[in-house]
Protein backbone atom coordinates (compact mmCIF):
# COMPACT_ATOMS: atom_id res chain seq x y z
CA UNK A 1 0.00 0.00 0.00
CA UNK A 2 1.33 3.44 -0.93
CA UNK A 3 1.97 5.92 1.85
CA UNK A 4 -0.55 8.68 2.33
CA UNK A 5 0.86 12.18 1.86
CA UNK A 6 0.70 15.42 3.82
CA UNK A 7 0.88 18.41 1.49
CA UNK A 8 1.14 22.08 2.42
CA UNK A 9 -0.57 24.73 0.30
CA UNK A 10 1.09 28.09 -0.26
CA UNK A 11 -1.42 30.65 -1.54
CA UNK A 12 0.58 33.57 -2.91
CA UNK A 13 -0.57 37.07 -3.87
CA UNK A 14 1.87 39.78 -4.96
CA UNK A 15 4.73 37.59 -3.77
CA UNK A 16 3.35 37.25 -0.23
CA UNK A 17 1.97 34.18 1.54
CA UNK A 18 -1.74 34.75 2.17
CA UNK A 19 -4.74 32.93 3.61
CA UNK A 20 -8.45 33.42 3.16
CA UNK A 21 -11.71 31.91 4.38
CA UNK A 22 -13.98 30.58 1.63
CA UNK A 23 -11.80 32.52 -0.84
CA UNK A 24 -12.58 35.93 0.72
CA UNK A 25 -11.09 38.09 3.50
CA UNK A 26 -7.57 37.35 2.25
CA UNK A 27 -4.78 38.34 4.64
CA UNK A 28 -1.01 38.45 4.25
CA UNK A 29 0.61 36.09 6.73
CA UNK A 30 4.26 35.74 5.74
CA UNK A 31 6.88 34.89 3.16
CA UNK A 32 6.27 31.83 0.94
CA UNK A 33 9.95 31.02 0.53
CA UNK A 34 10.59 30.99 4.28
CA UNK A 35 7.50 28.87 4.90
CA UNK A 36 8.41 26.41 2.14
CA UNK A 37 11.90 25.89 3.57
CA UNK A 38 10.59 25.38 7.12
CA UNK A 39 7.97 22.82 6.05
CA UNK A 40 10.50 20.95 3.93
CA UNK A 41 12.92 20.75 6.85
CA UNK A 42 10.04 19.50 9.04
CA UNK A 43 9.50 16.47 6.82
CA UNK A 44 6.63 17.59 4.59
CA UNK A 45 5.89 15.26 1.66
CA UNK A 46 4.94 17.83 -0.98
CA UNK A 47 4.24 21.51 -1.58
CA UNK A 48 1.54 23.14 -3.69
CA UNK A 49 2.01 26.77 -4.75
CA UNK A 50 -0.96 28.78 -6.06
CA UNK A 51 -0.63 32.28 -7.51
CA UNK A 52 -4.22 32.98 -6.49
CA UNK A 53 -4.89 36.09 -8.60
CA UNK A 54 -3.01 35.20 -11.80
CA UNK A 55 -6.11 33.86 -13.56
CA UNK A 56 -8.52 36.54 -12.37
CA UNK A 57 -5.98 39.27 -13.22
CA UNK A 58 -5.28 37.60 -16.59
CA UNK A 59 -1.54 37.65 -16.08
CA UNK A 60 1.26 35.11 -16.05
CA UNK A 61 2.47 33.42 -12.90
CA UNK A 62 5.33 34.98 -10.90
CA UNK A 63 8.22 32.83 -12.10
CA UNK A 64 10.72 34.52 -9.78
CA UNK A 65 8.78 33.36 -6.71
CA UNK A 66 8.48 29.85 -8.16
CA UNK A 67 12.25 29.75 -8.69
CA UNK A 68 12.91 31.03 -5.17
CA UNK A 69 10.70 28.37 -3.57
CA UNK A 70 12.12 25.59 -5.78
CA UNK A 71 15.65 26.52 -4.72
CA UNK A 72 14.79 25.90 -1.06
CA UNK A 73 12.97 22.55 -1.19
CA UNK A 74 13.85 19.07 -2.41
CA UNK A 75 10.44 17.46 -2.36
CA UNK A 76 7.75 17.34 -5.07
CA UNK A 77 6.54 20.87 -5.75
CA UNK A 78 3.53 21.72 -7.89
CA UNK A 79 2.50 25.14 -9.17
CA UNK A 80 -0.77 26.64 -10.38
CA UNK A 81 -2.25 29.98 -11.35
CA UNK A 82 -2.30 31.69 -14.73
CA UNK A 83 -1.11 28.66 -16.71
CA UNK A 84 -2.97 28.86 -20.03
CA UNK A 85 -0.70 27.19 -22.56
CA UNK A 86 1.80 24.40 -22.88
CA UNK A 87 4.56 27.01 -22.95
CA UNK A 88 3.34 28.42 -19.62
CA UNK A 89 3.57 24.92 -18.17
CA UNK A 90 7.03 24.43 -19.60
CA UNK A 91 8.29 27.66 -18.00
CA UNK A 92 7.05 26.57 -14.57
CA UNK A 93 8.63 23.13 -14.87
CA UNK A 94 11.91 24.66 -16.04
CA UNK A 95 11.75 27.00 -13.03
CA UNK A 96 11.93 23.99 -10.72
CA UNK A 97 8.40 22.64 -10.27
CA UNK A 98 7.73 18.92 -10.72
CA UNK A 99 4.03 19.35 -11.52
CA UNK A 100 1.64 21.93 -12.94
CA UNK A 101 -1.80 22.57 -11.46
CA UNK A 102 -4.41 23.46 -14.06
CA UNK A 103 -7.75 24.86 -12.94
CA UNK A 104 -9.47 27.82 -14.63
CA UNK A 105 -7.55 27.27 -17.88
CA UNK A 106 -8.63 23.62 -18.03
CA UNK A 107 -12.29 24.58 -17.71
CA UNK A 108 -11.89 27.19 -20.44
CA UNK A 109 -9.98 24.83 -22.75
CA UNK A 110 -9.95 21.21 -21.55
CA UNK A 111 -7.54 20.25 -24.34
CA UNK A 112 -4.70 21.80 -22.32
CA UNK A 113 -4.82 18.75 -20.04
CA UNK A 114 -4.21 16.39 -22.94
CA UNK A 115 -1.54 18.65 -24.43
CA UNK A 116 0.36 18.99 -21.15
CA UNK A 117 0.06 15.27 -20.42
CA UNK A 118 1.43 14.38 -23.86
CA UNK A 119 4.29 16.88 -23.55
CA UNK A 120 5.36 16.32 -19.95
CA UNK A 121 3.71 13.07 -18.80
CA UNK A 122 0.54 12.52 -16.79
CA UNK A 123 2.57 12.44 -13.58
CA UNK A 124 3.34 16.15 -14.09
CA UNK A 125 -0.27 17.24 -14.68
CA UNK A 126 -2.66 17.97 -11.80
CA UNK A 127 -6.27 18.99 -12.35
CA UNK A 128 -7.16 21.35 -9.52
CA UNK A 129 -10.91 21.62 -8.93
CA UNK A 130 -12.57 24.40 -6.92
CA UNK A 131 -15.97 23.04 -5.92
CA UNK A 132 -19.05 24.52 -4.30
CA UNK A 133 -22.21 22.73 -3.17
CA UNK A 134 -25.25 23.50 -5.30
CA UNK A 135 -28.79 22.31 -5.89
CA UNK A 136 -28.74 18.90 -7.56
CA UNK A 137 -30.15 19.15 -11.08
CA UNK A 138 -29.91 17.16 -14.30
CA UNK A 139 -26.88 19.33 -15.13
CA UNK A 140 -25.24 18.93 -11.71
CA UNK A 141 -26.58 15.59 -10.42
CA UNK A 142 -23.87 15.25 -7.75
CA UNK A 143 -24.99 18.46 -6.03
CA UNK A 144 -21.49 19.93 -6.48
CA UNK A 145 -20.45 22.47 -9.10
CA UNK A 146 -17.09 23.58 -10.49
CA UNK A 147 -16.29 27.27 -10.03
CA UNK A 148 -13.38 29.20 -11.52
CA UNK A 149 -11.37 32.41 -11.17
CA UNK A 150 -10.79 31.92 -7.46
CA UNK A 151 -14.39 30.93 -6.79
CA UNK A 152 -15.86 33.96 -8.55
CA UNK A 153 -17.44 32.26 -11.57
CA UNK A 154 -19.92 29.36 -11.38
CA UNK A 155 -19.71 27.11 -14.43
CA UNK A 156 -22.67 24.74 -14.19
CA UNK A 157 -20.23 21.82 -14.61
CA UNK A 158 -20.85 18.84 -12.37
CA UNK A 159 -17.81 18.13 -10.16
CA UNK A 160 -17.90 14.35 -10.49
CA UNK A 161 -18.34 14.48 -14.26
CA UNK A 162 -15.44 16.97 -14.50
CA UNK A 163 -13.19 14.73 -12.41
CA UNK A 164 -13.86 11.80 -14.73
CA UNK A 165 -13.26 13.93 -17.81
CA UNK A 166 -10.03 15.29 -16.37
CA UNK A 167 -8.72 11.77 -15.85
CA UNK A 168 -9.74 10.77 -19.37
CA UNK A 169 -7.93 13.81 -20.81
CA UNK A 170 -4.68 12.87 -19.12
CA UNK A 171 -4.51 14.40 -15.64
CA UNK A 172 -2.42 12.23 -13.35
CA UNK A 173 -3.83 13.59 -10.10
CA UNK A 174 -6.73 15.67 -8.77
CA UNK A 175 -6.92 18.35 -6.10
CA UNK A 176 -10.48 18.59 -4.81
CA UNK A 177 -10.91 21.88 -2.97
CA UNK A 178 -14.19 22.60 -1.23
CA UNK A 179 -14.81 26.34 -1.23
CA UNK A 180 -17.52 25.86 1.38
CA UNK A 181 -14.97 24.37 3.78
CA UNK A 182 -11.93 26.39 2.72
CA UNK A 183 -10.21 28.15 5.62
CA UNK A 184 -12.92 27.23 8.13
CA UNK A 185 -10.76 24.66 9.98
CA UNK A 186 -14.00 22.69 10.55
CA UNK A 187 -12.94 19.63 8.54
CA UNK A 188 -12.82 18.50 4.94
CA UNK A 189 -15.95 18.05 2.83
CA UNK A 190 -15.98 14.26 3.15
CA UNK A 191 -19.06 13.59 1.01
CA UNK A 192 -17.52 15.44 -1.91
CA UNK A 193 -14.12 13.83 -1.40
CA UNK A 194 -15.62 10.33 -1.32
CA UNK A 195 -17.68 10.97 -4.45
CA UNK A 196 -14.55 11.93 -6.37
CA UNK A 197 -12.33 9.14 -5.06
CA UNK A 198 -15.00 6.60 -6.00
CA UNK A 199 -15.33 8.10 -9.49
CA UNK A 200 -11.68 8.04 -10.62
CA UNK A 201 -8.65 5.76 -10.48
CA UNK A 202 -5.95 8.46 -10.20
CA UNK A 203 -4.76 9.89 -6.85
CA UNK A 204 -7.01 12.45 -5.16
CA UNK A 205 -5.81 15.23 -2.82
CA UNK A 206 -8.42 16.44 -0.33
CA UNK A 207 -8.33 20.21 0.18
CA UNK A 208 -10.23 22.79 2.19
CA UNK A 209 -11.14 22.81 5.86
CA UNK A 210 -8.31 21.10 7.76
CA UNK A 211 -8.07 22.34 11.35
CA UNK A 212 -7.29 19.27 13.46
CA UNK A 213 -5.21 16.13 12.95
CA UNK A 214 -8.48 14.16 13.09
CA UNK A 215 -9.60 15.95 9.94
CA UNK A 216 -6.64 14.55 7.98
CA UNK A 217 -7.42 11.07 9.30
CA UNK A 218 -11.03 11.38 8.16
CA UNK A 219 -10.06 12.60 4.69
CA UNK A 220 -7.57 9.78 4.21
CA UNK A 221 -9.89 7.05 5.49
CA UNK A 222 -13.58 8.01 5.28
CA UNK A 223 -12.95 10.27 2.28
CA UNK A 224 -10.60 7.79 0.61
CA UNK A 225 -8.11 10.49 -0.37
CA UNK A 226 -4.50 9.67 -1.22
CA UNK A 227 -3.23 12.92 0.30
CA UNK A 228 -4.42 15.71 2.58
CA UNK A 229 -3.64 19.31 1.82
CA UNK A 230 -3.23 21.66 4.78
CA UNK A 231 -2.67 25.40 5.12
CA UNK A 232 -3.99 27.33 8.13
CA UNK A 233 -3.05 24.72 10.72
CA UNK A 234 0.59 24.95 9.64
CA UNK A 235 0.74 28.64 8.70
CA UNK A 236 -0.64 29.78 12.07
CA UNK A 237 1.51 27.35 14.06
CA UNK A 238 -1.35 25.25 15.45
CA UNK A 239 0.47 22.04 14.50
CA UNK A 240 3.76 20.96 12.96
CA UNK A 241 4.30 18.44 10.18
CA UNK A 242 5.83 15.87 12.61
CA UNK A 243 2.81 16.20 14.91
CA UNK A 244 0.41 15.54 12.05
CA UNK A 245 2.37 12.56 10.78
CA UNK A 246 2.80 11.08 14.25
CA UNK A 247 -0.95 11.31 14.83
CA UNK A 248 -1.68 9.57 11.53
CA UNK A 249 0.96 6.90 12.19
CA UNK A 250 -0.51 6.16 15.60
CA UNK A 251 -3.93 5.80 13.94
CA UNK A 252 -2.42 3.13 11.64
CA UNK A 253 -2.36 5.34 8.55
CA UNK A 254 0.74 4.60 6.49
CA UNK A 255 2.81 7.80 6.16
CA UNK A 256 6.48 8.52 5.54
CA UNK A 257 8.13 8.98 8.92
CA UNK A 258 11.66 10.22 9.50
N, C-alpha and C positions, 0 to 999 in steps of 0.2 A: 504494500500500500504506500502511495506517495505521501510525503509529509505535507501537512497543511501549512499554509504560509501566513505570516503577519506582514502586512504592507502598510507603509505610512504614506499619506497623501499630503503633498505640498501644493496648496492653492496659492498662486502667485499673481499679484497685480502690481504693475509698475515696478517690478523687481523686488517687491516686498512680500513676505509670507503673510497671508491673510486667512481669516476664518469668518464664515457667515453662519446664519441659521436659516434653513430652508431657502438658501441662495439670496437672502437679503440681509441687511444690517451688517455689512462686511466691515471688519476691523483689521487694521494692521497689527500683527503680533510678533514680528521678528524678521530675521534674515534667513532665507531659504537655504543658503549655502551652509551656514552654521548649523542649522537644524539637520540638514542632510548628513553632515559629517558626524554629528552626535548620535543620530539614530543608527548609522552604519557601525560606528564603534560599539554601540550597545547590542549588536547582534541582529539587527533587522534583516528580514529576508529580501525585501524589495522596496523600491521607492516609486511612487507615481507623482509626476510633476504636471500640473495643469496651469497654463496661462489662461486665467478664467475670463478675460475680456477680449482675447484675440479675435474670437469669432464675432462677437457682438460689435466690436470696433472695426471689423473687417480689415485687420492688419495681420502681418506675419508674427510668428512667435519670437520671443526674445532669445535669440541664439546665444548671446553672451552669457545669460543666466544659465542656460542649459549646459554650456561648456564649463562654467564655474562649478555647478553641482557635480557634473560627471567627473571632474578632476579630483573630487573629494571622496567619492564612494567607489567601491569595487564589488557591488552587488547589482543584480538586474535593475535597470532604471528605465522607466517608460515615460513618454512625454506626449502631452496633448494640448490642443488649443491653436486654432488658426491654421491647421494643416489641411490644405485644399487640393493639393496635387501630389503626384509621385515625387516631383522635385522637392517639394516642401518636406516630405517624409525623408528623402535622402539626406537633406541638409541636417535634420535632427539626428539621424543615425550617425552621420559623419561627425557630429558635434559630441558624440559619446553615449547617446542613448542606445539601449538594446531593443526597445520596442517603441512603436508609435501608437497613440490612442486617437482613434477617429470617432467623432461624435456628430456634431452639426454637419460637417462636410459629407459624412456618409449618408445622412438622411437626404441631403440635397442632391447627392450624386452617388448612389450606392456602388457604382462601378469602381469607385476608388478603392474599395475593399479588395476587389478581385485584382486590380492593377498592382496595389501594394503587396498583396500576397504573392503574386507571380514574380514581382521584382525582388522582394526581400525575404520571402518565406512566410508561411502562416504563423510561425512562432514569433515573428516580429510585428504582427498586426493584432491590435486589441480594439474591439468594438466597445466603446464606452457609451452606455445608455443612461440618460437621465429620464426618470420615470415618475409619473404622478398618478395617483388613484383617480379614477373617473367613473362615471356611470357606465355599466356594462351595456353595450349595444351590439348590433350585428357587425358594426365596424370595429369595435373594441370589446370583443367577447370576454377577455380576461378581466376587464375592469381596471386595466392599467394602460396608460397612454404615454407614448414617447413625447418629450418636449425638447426643444433645442434653444440655442443662444442663451445658455446659462439659465434655463428654466423659463425664459420669457415667452417662447412661442409654442403653443400646443400644435401638434401635427395631425391628430386623429389616427395615428398609426398604433396598432395594438402591440404592446410590449413583447408578448410571447411570440407573435408572428414575426416581429422584427428580429428577435434573437435567433429564431430559426433561419431567417433569410441571411442574417449576418454570417452565421456558420456556413451556410451553403455558398456564400460569395467568397469565403476564404479567410474569415477571421479565425485566429487561433485561440482566442480567449475573449471573455466578456467581462466588463465591469458593469454591475447592475446597481445604480445609485438611486435610492429612493429620495426624492425631493421632500416628500412629506416627513421623513425621518431625519433628513440631513441636519446636522448640528444640534439636534435636540438632546443627544446623549440618553435617549430613552430606549434604545435598542434598535436593531435592524428590522426592516420590514420582512418578516420571515415568510409570510404567505407569498409575496412577490418573489423572493429569492428561491423558494421551493418550486414555484411554477417554472421559473427559468431553468433551474438545474435539471428538472424533470424533462424539459423540452429539448435540450441540446446534449451533445456528447463532449464538447470542449470545456475546458476549465472555466469556472464562474467565480468572480470576485464579488463578495457582498460589500456594499458601500452605503453609508448613510445611517447615522444614529448610534454608533458605538459610544458607550459611556462607562461600562463596567466590564471586567473580564468575562463575566457570565454572558454578556452579549456576544462576544466572539465565539464562545462555546456553542451558543444556540445557533449562530449563523453557520458554523462548521458542521453541526450535527443535524439539528432540526431542519435548517435551511438547505443542507446538503452542499454548501459552498466549498470550493477548493482553497479559498483564501479569504481573509477578512481584512478590509481596509479600515484604517483608523486615522484620526486626525486630532480632534480636540483633546482626547484623553492623553495624548502624548504632548501636544503643543503646550497645554496648560500645566503640564507636570503632574497630572493626577496619577499616572502610572508610568512605569518604564517598560521598555521592550522585554528585559529579563523577567519582570514580574508577570507580564502577560503570558509569556511562553511557559514559565514555571506553572502558572495556574492551569493552562491547557494540558501540559504534560501530566500534572497530578490528576487531571480529569480523564486521563487515558487517550487524549488526542495526540496523534503523532506529529511532532514538530521538531525542527532542527534546534537542538540544544548545543551550547558551547561545551 
